[in-house]
Amino acid sequence: MPINILFSKINQAKKLISDLLFPVTCLGCGREGKWLCEECFEKLEFSTQQVCLECKAKNEFGRFCPNCSAKFALQGILIAADYNNKIISALVKNLKYHFAQDIAEMLGNFLIAFLKNEENKNFSNFLKNSIIIPVPLHKKRFRWREFNQAEEIAKIVTKHFNLPITTDLVRIKNTKPQVKLNAAERKTNLKNCFTWTGNNLNGKNILIIDDVSTTGSTLNECAHALKPAGAGQIWGLVVANG
């Protein structure tokens, strides 16, 4: 049996077991049928303050402050929510570990609402001239999950803002999960993990999208791979920090 068909059958079985063990109910109010009903979606709270992810100094749009920017290949990371929010963390976990792919649309719409929020409207000029790139999965992990959660979230954002999206950024190392590592290990774990396979970016601005960022190491390594390809300003956008 071809490996892709085998993985597909395994994932179908996992999805069936997951549906039996984790029936779809609203994570906010318990109503059956959706992971988050419209009323509970409207109650989700955005991050009230953006910070430099390195030193935690408060600023606009999560820009890295002058003392920290030399350590990063991207300008900053916009964070839509706090991972300590129980509903946000539950949505992310069910998307990634219980294969609830439909949650990606909810998180994508959450990012759209966040970007359209009054506090972030000045970011729109950058957004208009950007290419969106989702953080890629290694092919082995993609076969296991059958989708890249960052890419599925990014598709919703790109469709709404009518922006180009590319998957020419490729993950070439199957690294350990970042969640299991400390800050120093996260940086070395991802070293030379990504490569750009597309054409020269010719100064185009880039918005890298992921579900969660803790130290910014993953987004930074993505940016390191994009800079030699001619990228202009590079920003990160994530659902949550935690």
Secondary structure, DSSP 8 states (H G I E B T S, - for coil): --HHHHHHHHHHHHHHHHHHHS--B-TTT--BT-SS-HHHHHT----S-EE-TTT--EESTTB--TTTGGG-SSSEEEEEEETTSHHHHHHHHHHHHS--TTHHHHHHHHHHHHHHSGGGGGGHHHHHTEEEEE----HHHHHHHSS-HHHHHHHHHHHHHT--B---EEE-S----GGGS-HHHHHHHTTT-EEE-S---TT-EEEEEEEEESSSHHHHHHHHHHGGGT---EEEEEEEE-
